[in-house]
Amino acid sequence: MIKVEGLTKRYARKIAVDNISFEVEKGQIVGFLGPNGAGKTTTMRVLTCFLPPTAGKASVAGFDVLEQPLEVKRRIGYLPETPPVYPEMEVHEYLEFVGRIKGVPKEQLAKRIAEVSEACAVSDVRKTLIGKLSKGYRQRVGLAQAIIHNPDVLILDEPTAGLDPHQIIETRDLIKGLAARGDHTIILSTHILPEVEQTCERVIIIAKGKLVAMDTVANLTSRLRGAETVAVEVVAGESEAAAVQRKLEQVAGVSRVLANQHREGKLSFTVESLEGRTIRPGLARAVIESGWNLNELHAVGLSLEEIFLQLTASPEDAKQEEAIAAAAAPVGESQ
């Protein structure tokens, strides 16, 4: 649905986007992440035909952004970080205006305005001047204009900025619902990383204009961590904690076992493997064959925040972190 090949965008001497390539399949929700100044907004402006690329190609629904910009625009709904609303217009007349511009058939326009107003929770302010709305309401009006023509592709830049927690959940559910029908492909750019974890199937991460990762969060976790980390909970008494820990430590491929705070009747451990080793089947066998009941066993992944920081940290940041760690080390500890 979206295909980017060798995309580059230069501003005078500055390279904002540096030879990036990626694809997004129909019906996917993809989180597009990067630090401020990484090139996210520039990439989205190229995909929406707002800016031409300096080099490379980009297409949406099979249409080239340079050669067929009108066809691309017909198939895209775009919500920039600052919603493109007119403060002197009422909500319903603004949506009618946008609907006409975006080619919604006249006989369907009233129905479509009602649908997007309900979906984006702006029906109660339809007669209100946009200039008198709160930031959260303006954001929702911006989302309504992005979907009024039922586009194939939605490009959303910080769609929940300014919304309260309840509105964030509603917007997140709306975005999931749009993708769940299989009719919409969504690129979501946000700084709220838990939102991406809960909403997106894949992530694309760029830093300093370059693509640094494109995968699922689970795959990125295993790739970055190398070793497997597993949470194990065993039904056993406190007096058996040492015996359970020894049994887990004896499993092939285990590097260390950390005892967590135990709950009544349950013992909890975090088990780390040697790099490249899979230990979950061995851990399960060790517990069950020893006569204990296994209550829980699952892989522990890096959070998206940890992944993001690892992939976007500059060499200077890494050196600074090493210096801080060295300074904090106990006296006499090997560096």
ZIPEFEN-V80896 format. One record per residue. N is the residue number from 1. RES is the residue in three letters. OMEGA is omega in degrees with one decimal (999 if undefined). Layout:
[[N,RES,OMEGA] [N,RES,OMEGA]]
This chain:
[[1,MET,174.1] [2,ILE,-179.7] [3,LYS,-179.5] [4,VAL,-177.6] [5,GLU,175.2] [6,GLY,-174.5] [7,LEU,178.0] [8,THR,174.7] [9,LYS,179.3] [10,ARG,169.9] [11,TYR,-176.7] [12,ALA,-178.1] [13,ARG,-176.8] [14,LYS,174.6] [15,ILE,-178.1] [16,ALA,178.1] [17,VAL,-168.2] [18,ASP,170.1] [19,ASN,-179.7] [20,ILE,178.4] [21,SER,174.3] [22,PHE,176.5] [23,GLU,175.4] [24,VAL,-177.5] [25,GLU,179.7] [26,LYS,176.1] [27,GLY,180.0] [28,GLN,167.1] [29,ILE,-175.8] [30,VAL,174.4] [31,GLY,-178.6] [32,PHE,-167.6] [33,LEU,175.6] [34,GLY,176.6] [35,PRO,174.2] [36,ASN,-179.7] [37,GLY,-177.0] [38,ALA,-178.4] [39,GLY,-177.9] [40,LYS,-176.6] [41,THR,177.4] [42,THR,178.8] [43,THR,179.9] [44,MET,178.2] [45,ARG,174.7] [46,VAL,-179.1] [47,LEU,-180.0] [48,THR,176.6] [49,CYS,176.5] [50,PHE,177.3] [51,LEU,173.8] [52,PRO,175.3] [53,PRO,173.5] [54,THR,178.5] [55,ALA,179.2] [56,GLY,-176.3] [57,LYS,172.5] [58,ALA,178.5] [59,SER,178.6] [60,VAL,-179.2] [61,ALA,177.6] [62,GLY,-178.6] [63,PHE,-177.5] [64,ASP,-176.1] [65,VAL,178.4] [66,LEU,-173.7] [67,GLU,-176.8] [68,GLN,-174.6] [69,PRO,-179.3] [70,LEU,178.0] [71,GLU,177.5] [72,VAL,-177.1] [73,LYS,178.3] [74,ARG,-173.8] [75,ARG,-177.2] [76,ILE,165.9] [77,GLY,-173.0] [78,TYR,172.3] [79,LEU,176.7] [80,PRO,-176.5] [81,GLU,173.0] [82,THR,-174.4] [83,PRO,-177.3] [84,PRO,-175.9] [85,VAL,178.7] [86,TYR,-173.1] [87,PRO,-177.4] [88,GLU,-179.8] [89,MET,170.9] [90,GLU,-174.7] [91,VAL,-175.2] [92,HIS,-179.5] [93,GLU,175.3] [94,TYR,179.7] [95,LEU,175.8] [96,GLU,178.6] [97,PHE,-179.8] [98,VAL,179.8] [99,GLY,179.0] [100,ARG,179.8] [101,ILE,-175.7] [102,LYS,171.0] [103,GLY,175.2] [104,VAL,-179.2] [105,PRO,-174.9] [106,LYS,-177.3] [107,GLU,-179.8] [108,GLN,-169.8] [109,LEU,-178.6] [110,ALA,179.3] [111,LYS,-178.0] [112,ARG,177.2] [113,ILE,179.0] [114,ALA,-178.5] [115,GLU,-177.5] [116,VAL,177.1] [117,SER,178.0] [118,GLU,-177.8] [119,ALA,-177.0] [120,CYS,175.0] [121,ALA,175.0] [122,VAL,179.8] [123,SER,-176.0] [124,ASP,178.4] [125,VAL,-173.8] [126,ARG,-179.5] [127,LYS,-176.9] [128,THR,174.1] [129,LEU,-177.9] [130,ILE,179.5] [131,GLY,179.8] [132,LYS,-179.2] [133,LEU,172.6] [134,SER,179.1] [135,LYS,180.0] [136,GLY,178.7] [137,TYR,177.9] [138,ARG,177.8] [139,GLN,-179.6] [140,ARG,175.1] [141,VAL,176.9] [142,GLY,177.8] [143,LEU,178.4] [144,ALA,179.3] [145,GLN,-178.9] [146,ALA,-175.1] [147,ILE,-172.2] [148,ILE,-179.7] [149,HIS,177.0] [150,ASN,-172.7] [151,PRO,175.5] [152,ASP,-174.0] [153,VAL,174.1] [154,LEU,176.0] [155,ILE,-171.2] [156,LEU,-179.7] [157,ASP,-178.1] [158,GLU,-174.2] [159,PRO,-178.6] [160,THR,178.8] [161,ALA,177.1] [162,GLY,-179.4] [163,LEU,175.8] [164,ASP,-174.8] [165,PRO,179.5] [166,HIS,179.6] [167,GLN,177.6] [168,ILE,178.5] [169,ILE,179.3] [170,GLU,-179.9] [171,THR,178.0] [172,ARG,178.4] [173,ASP,177.6] [174,LEU,-179.7] [175,ILE,177.5] [176,LYS,-179.3] [177,GLY,179.0] [178,LEU,179.9] [179,ALA,-175.6] [180,ALA,179.4] [181,ARG,179.0] [182,GLY,-177.3] [183,ASP,-173.8] [184,HIS,170.7] [185,THR,-170.3] [186,ILE,168.9] [187,ILE,-175.1] [188,LEU,176.2] [189,SER,-178.4] [190,THR,173.7] [191,HIS,179.9] [192,ILE,-171.6] [193,LEU,175.6] [194,PRO,177.4] [195,GLU,178.4] [196,VAL,179.4] [197,GLU,-176.2] [198,GLN,-172.1] [199,THR,-166.6] [200,CYS,176.6] [201,GLU,-178.3] [202,ARG,174.9] [203,VAL,170.8] [204,ILE,-177.6] [205,ILE,175.9] [206,ILE,177.8] [207,ALA,-178.4] [208,LYS,175.8] [209,GLY,-177.1] [210,LYS,175.5] [211,LEU,-179.7] [212,VAL,179.0] [213,ALA,175.1] [214,MET,-175.5] [215,ASP,171.0] [216,THR,178.4] [217,VAL,-179.3] [218,ALA,-179.7] [219,ASN,177.7] [220,LEU,178.3] [221,THR,-177.7] [222,SER,-178.9] [223,ARG,-176.7] [224,LEU,-175.9] [225,ARG,-179.6] [226,GLY,178.0] [227,ALA,179.8] [228,GLU,174.2] [229,THR,-172.1] [230,VAL,173.0] [231,ALA,-178.1] [232,VAL,174.7] [233,GLU,-174.8] [234,VAL,175.9] [235,VAL,-178.4] [236,ALA,-179.2] [237,GLY,-178.5] [238,GLU,-177.9] [239,SER,-179.1] [240,GLU,-174.5] [241,ALA,-178.0] [242,ALA,179.9] [243,ALA,178.7] [244,VAL,-179.0] [245,GLN,178.1] [246,ARG,-178.8] [247,LYS,178.3] [248,LEU,-179.8] [249,GLU,-178.4] [250,GLN,-179.5] [251,VAL,-179.6] [252,ALA,177.5] [253,GLY,179.9] [254,VAL,178.1] [255,SER,175.6] [256,ARG,179.7] [257,VAL,179.4] [258,LEU,177.4] [259,ALA,178.1] [260,ASN,177.1] [261,GLN,-175.4] [262,HIS,172.6] [263,ARG,-178.1] [264,GLU,178.1] [265,GLY,-178.5] [266,LYS,179.3] [267,LEU,-174.9] [268,SER,-178.4] [269,PHE,169.0] [270,THR,-174.3] [271,VAL,179.3] [272,GLU,-178.7] [273,SER,166.6] [274,LEU,-175.6] [275,GLU,177.5] [276,GLY,-178.0] [277,ARG,174.9] [278,THR,-171.3] [279,ILE,-174.2] [280,ARG,179.2] [281,PRO,-179.8] [282,GLY,178.3] [283,LEU,179.8] [284,ALA,179.5] [285,ARG,-177.0] [286,ALA,-178.9] [287,VAL,-174.5] [288,ILE,-179.2] [289,GLU,177.4] [290,SER,175.4] [291,GLY,177.0] [292,TRP,174.7] [293,ASN,179.6] [294,LEU,-177.6] [295,ASN,-176.4] [296,GLU,174.8] [297,LEU,179.6] [298,HIS,178.1] [299,ALA,177.6] [300,VAL,-177.4] [301,GLY,170.1] [302,LEU,173.1] [303,SER,178.3] [304,LEU,177.8] [305,GLU,178.5] [306,GLU,177.6] [307,ILE,-178.6] [308,PHE,-177.9] [309,LEU,179.1] [310,GLN,-173.6] [311,LEU,-175.2] [312,THR,179.5] [313,ALA,176.8] [314,SER,176.5] [315,PRO,178.8] [316,GLU,178.0] [317,ASP,-178.3] [318,ALA,178.8] [319,LYS,-179.7] [320,GLN,178.8] [321,GLU,178.8] [322,GLU,-179.9] [323,ALA,178.8] [324,ILE,179.8] [325,ALA,179.8] [326,ALA,-179.7] [327,ALA,-177.7] [328,ALA,-177.4] [329,ALA,178.3] [330,PRO,179.8] [331,VAL,178.8] [332,GLY,179.3] [333,GLU,-179.4] [334,SER,-176.7] [335,GLN,999]]
